Amino acid sequence: MNNYPNLREFYEKVPILIGENDRAALKNNAQEDDTSLESSTHWLIAMEGSEKQRNVYHWKVLIYPSQTKMIHCYKSPYYASQHFTSIYEAIEYSNELSQKAREDQLSTIEKPVLQREA
């Protein structure tokens, strides 16, 4: 299985500056040897689509710590949503997460239990 995003169906939003509360939460969750997160300045929120059947996609919303547009590690997003069957639902949810990021409240969202795809 490939752990990198499907860049063919990968749509990112404009990076959002990480606020003080979210930065503190990010540092608390970071492993001691992961210094790249400390240099993160922005959140990169994106939607990733995966084809389940011919022309049938499932979407998830991902949040990565980044430096404007440079993502430190595609393998481990800060947050990954459950799958949406509609791109419109994924867009709406990504807008909600963008608003939380602008309000410095991403650290308050409940992280879903992620299930790996086969």
N, C-alpha and C positions, 0 to 999 in steps of 0.2 A: 504494500500500500504506500502511496506517495503522501508524505506529510506536508507537502507544500500546497498552497492554495491553487485552485484551478484558475490560472490567470486568464484563460479564455473567457470565463464567466466570473470576473472579479471586478467589481465596481466600487471604487473608493470615493469617499466624500472629502471635502476640504479638511486638512488637519486642524485640530482644536487644541489650543494651549492647555496644558495640564494645570489645574488649580492646586492650591496648597493642600487642601484636604485629600484630594486624590493622589497627590505626590507622596504624602505621608503614608497612605494606604499601600501605594505601589512599592515603596521602600520596605514597608513591614512585610509584604508578601514575597519580596525578592529573596532569592537564595543568596547566601553570603558571597559565593564566587561569581555572582552575576552582576558585574559592575556596569554592564551596558544599560541596565534599566535606570541607573542613577543619572545617566546623561540624557535620558529621554526628556523631551520638552513638550511634546504634543501627543494627542490621541489620534490615531488613524482609524476611522470607522469605515467598514467596507461590507459589501454583500457578496457572497460567494454562491454561485449556482452549480449544482451537480445534476447531471442528466440521469434520471431514474429509468426512464423508458424513452423511446424515440420522441423527441420534442416535448417531453414532460420533465420539468425541472423542480427540484426542491432547493430552497434558499435558506441560508443562515447568515446572521449578522455577526461580524467579527470586530473586535476592538484590539488594536495593537499599540503598545507604547512605541513612539518613534521620535525622530528628530526631523521635524517638518515632514518630508516625504520618505525618509530612509527608515525602513522597518528593521528593528534589531533582530528579530527571530520570527519567521513565519510559522515555525513549528509549534510555538506556544503563545497563542494570543492571550491577552489579559482576560478576555471574555469571548465566549462563543454561544450564541443562542441555540435553542432547539430549531429544528427545521420548519420552514414555512412552505406551504404548497403554492402560495401566490406571491409573485414578486411585489405586488402592491402592498401586501401585509408586511413583507420584509422592509420595503421602503418606509412605510409608516413607522415601524418599530425602530429603524435606524434613525429616523427623525427624532423620535422620543429619546433615544440614547444620546444623540447629538445635543439635545436640549439639556439633558442631565449633565453632560460633559461641560457645557458652557456655564452651568450653575455650580460646577465643582462638586457634583453629587454622584459620579459614577461609582464611587466606592460603596454607595448604599444599595446598589442593585444586587439582587440575589443571583448568584451564579448557578446556572442549571447543571444537573448531572449530565456530563457529556457521554454520548454513546458513539463509539467508533463505527464507521461504515465498513461493511465488508467489501 
